[in-house]
């Protein structure tokens, strides 16, 4: 059997707070009559007890384990076997040994305290609490009462911490953008609405490149109401500043709050979302929406999901009407137990954006495909990649080009995540975007190269 690692920092803290044998002997003196140490009458147990006192639990476990078939049921043997197993990281084996010990001698205080530690190592907090409260009810001496109370207090604090999880990150980066305004490289176009009269394009109306700096930060929280229900939320802010074309400087802030429900392989999430988008320090657009998602996990490594999202887009630019956007989608994700530890995501989606304006050309139907995955090149390095293809068809003829706009957008991204340590990572990324459109102003290519430095808290 492979050693099982303790599941919580609480177990480690308690293990370090008090030597196991000393705690056991103190608890035992309060709950059972004095008895001769096994060392007096049994050489095998005496040797195991000595090894434990010398902080050599693995040696003690290797000494005792081969005798389990013959000696199981002897409370002295089971106690020392369990203690050696627990201190060696074999929490499951320890629990079985302590259970045998208690079935023969229910008043064995040392065994009951160590059984509580075994439950903690297995993440079974309620069972650990029951064992500690049982010791407490035997009216042990004041020092043992204080120690058990300390354990129970630490357990209560740990359970409170388990109910809430808070994560945060901060990220800074710089990069190069080949097409800041996401528009055509053409400098002259003909407009059918004006009889094909040519018009010159300049400045941000045509393709221009620039370098940029970006800053991003975010946080998320989860608070468990019970084993199934939890409150969830996240927030983020992202700023990009161009060196020369500052009219396209952006600031985006987003907040989402909701709830999650999990029962076995089934998980359901519902979140209210809001987002504000600023362009050149002026409000440009606000978003308000609702996202619901269902996920079914086939295993710890594979799951399918489906989602529905509805959003209201409120624009602040004069002449730009507001709209409603609805999306349905689903996906499959999996990690594979193979060389390079590959992961894969495949998703399909579709929907509509319905404009409040009088022009049908501002509404659209869309559907798309998303692919993504990663490969572990080293223990601290992963190669990531994604591809998305989206088809868009608008609702009516464009008033300037006199034909219905149709786009095919393709986005490709390749990046490398290098973890310098547990918190700090570096991510260089290359992204390519192409929008193939029958409207020349919307037909473009875009290349972005960036490097980001991220700190996870």
Protein Blocks (a to p, Z undefined) as FASTA:
>chain_A
ZZdddfbfklmmmmmmpcfklmmmmmmmmmcccdddfklmmmklmmmmmmmmnopaklmm
mmmmmmmmmmgoiaklmmmmmmmmmmnopamlmmmmmmmmmmmmmmlmklmmmmmmmmmm
nopaklmmmmmmmmmmnopafklmmmmmmmmmmmmmmmmmmmpccdddddddddddfbln
opafbfbdcdfknoopacddehjlbccddddddddddddddddfbfkbccdddddddddd
dfklmmlgccdddddddddddehjbccddddddddddeehiafbdcddddddddddfblk
bccdddddddddddfbehiacddddddddddddddddehiiaddddddddddddfbfblk
lgccdddddddddddfbfkbccdddddddddddfbdcfklopacddddddddddddddfb
lmbccdddddddddddfbfklgccdddddddddddZZ
